[in-house]
Amino acid sequence: MTSEPYTAMKIAQIAPLWEQVPPVTYGGTELVVSRLTDELVRRGHEVTLFASGDSQTLARLEAGSPRALRLDTSIKEPIMYELMHVGEVFQRADEFDIIHSHVGVWSLALASVVATPTVHTLHGIFTNDNTKVFRQYKTQPFISISDAQRLLNLNYAATVYNGISVEKFPFFAEPQDPPYLAFLGRFSPEKGPQHAIAIAKKTGWRLKMAGKVDVVDKKFFEEEVAPHIDGKQIEFLGEVNHGQKAELLGNAAITLFPITWCEPFGLVMAESMATGTPVIAMNMGSVSEVIANGETGYVCQSYDEMADMIPKALKLSRQKCREHVETKFSVTQMVDGYEAVYEKIVGDRNFRHWFNAAIRNSLESFTSLKR
Amino acid sequence: MTSEPYTAMKIAQIAPLWEQVPPVTYGGTELVVSRLTDELVRRGHEVTLFASGDSQTLARLEAGSPRALRLDTSIKEPIMYELMHVGEVFQRADEFDIIHSHVGVWSLALASVVATPTVHTLHGIFTNDNTKVFRQYKTQPFISISDAQRLLNLNYAATVYNGISVEKFPFFAEPQDPPYLAFLGRFSPEKGPQHAIAIAKKTGWRLKMAGKVDVVDKKFFEEEVAPHIDGKQIEFLGEVNHGQKAELLGNAAITLFPITWCEPFGLVMAESMATGTPVIAMNMGSVSEVIANGETGYVCQSYDEMADMIPKALKLSRQKCREHVETKFSVTQMVDGYEAVYEKIVGDRNFRHWFNAAIRNSLESFTSLKR
């Protein structure tokens, strides 16, 4: 694949309005949309980004709201704005060769009644209820962000791994001394901070933890995390910005990823490896696709095994960790993946149009001859 | 207008899935949809009703869910089912001459991208947030259920008052002795049961009240209603079925409608008048359109004035109350109104198609001549 498109495409990107593109602190989906959109513009495509008005982009920005919905406390029904936002894109569907939706179920019904094809990246989680909507529209083209995410029987056009801007993560050739383990992520039971603490306590290692505590997770945090924070062995840094995140991960000897749910991608693993720090993770969801087991970290079957693998993980090559991310989880890789999907879908559609027109013309000529 | 359509139309009706059609106890929208749909079938139209699977209808039923969503406690995100339901209708838009939506904002974006016209009846309330969605799609044809409901600057095709099945309400030529005042409606501050109680206490009249208490209104009920219920002067009957409702209203000397908000229609007023009982109401929203002031009740400017009008209201003709409903708020009236809107919209569209085709043909003939 070349970085010059053989044909420039007119592409619409639909981001959620909840957070701006790129997000100020956290927001996995909006970060991916930002990197993807800017790189598509650099490659010569004509891209329109439908997002909140405070977004920053190289594409033409169409504001679905003046600013990120989460910032406007006067809004009681955010879904009303998402409805209008998605509606606006499909009202203008004729202007695009392809529409790329990052808003999950909200674009499916509209995508299935307009002529322009839409491809849907699955960023969110599946619930009992939203699963039924995805199933109803299973013939739409979907992109999974890992093979492990393919839990539903949908029409998958490709798996495209999330890409990170590797150049924005400095490489740390050596961990800090005294050494520590890192945990980064929301403090929710699914991300497993309670297991990170147990592993540190079992092995005597220091542990530095960072991430946000959502309102719904407050009780969990207070009961299962807070009592263990002593500022010495177990440190809690709260929410961190990009620079602090790179420091936390890069200076660590090992990053722990002790999830308890099927993580669809897990950006933290890629970010840690980008700084040179290997990852020890629980084998659920995408973990075995993101870590090169025995080379850039260890994929474990239990939290005890995670603790046992620390000595081996210390011996892994930090250089190799970085190279792994450069090869598999860069923005270039991600955009190559998406561009190939767009070209295939748009190409198939153009071919169908050309073929139908050709058949029609032949039939007409034939009919004229017979007259 | 005749009850035989000059052309039978293929009509889709979209009801919410929350409650079945018709509703078992309460559900204003679903009751209107039920009466409308059955009468359209009787008039010879080909009607498809998109509603919950436990609905009863003369039309072809397309089930958006096996049963009313409110009955299925396993559902955490009911909106997912409404999404699929509405999506299904528009996927099949080509099968219909016209689509009639009773689901508010949820059908607007889809209606604006398919070729089949959709008309939207406004049943719900306007919020700060949903108002913006209606405004975005203001060129779609809307039907208001009273002139008072036209608070937004939308493309109103008509006002069509809700119609009730007058024959299902027995006429009560005389009120019960000893006489009493009736209040029927949800026990929420907007419906004003607190004012009904104050009016009864001020005048010494007995008051019988019925209706449901929603979870959100429990505190209001316990603080402002319950302390006054003594089972003698102030009686509370709880939720009532159709027969009990007709008895409560028909045996009353007067029905009070002491609302504190802009009621868009107010079925209770029509139901009370159908049984012969005049209504004294606060002048907000549709009240002055539904009551013939001085003939079938009194439209008042204050709750004190409502109390003062009781002696005059006792002298009104109960026969006239019933006739008023038969003339203005019958199902026949309502369906005449909707049928006229459908015929106009479908007719305009057919004319546009014919006109465009005629122009195209003329141009082609002209071009051939010139060759």
Interface residues (C-beta under 8 A of the other chain):
Chain A: S74 I75 K76 E77 P78 I79 M80 Y81 L83 M84 V86 G87 E88 F90 Q91 A93 V105 W106 L108 A109 L110 S112 V113 V114 T127 N128 D129 N130 K132 V133 Q136 Y137
Chain B: S74 I75 K76 E77 P78 I79 M80 Y81 L83 M84 V86 G87 E88 F90 Q91 A93 V105 W106 L108 A109 L110 S112 V113 V114 T127 N128 D129 N130 K132 V133 Q136 Y137
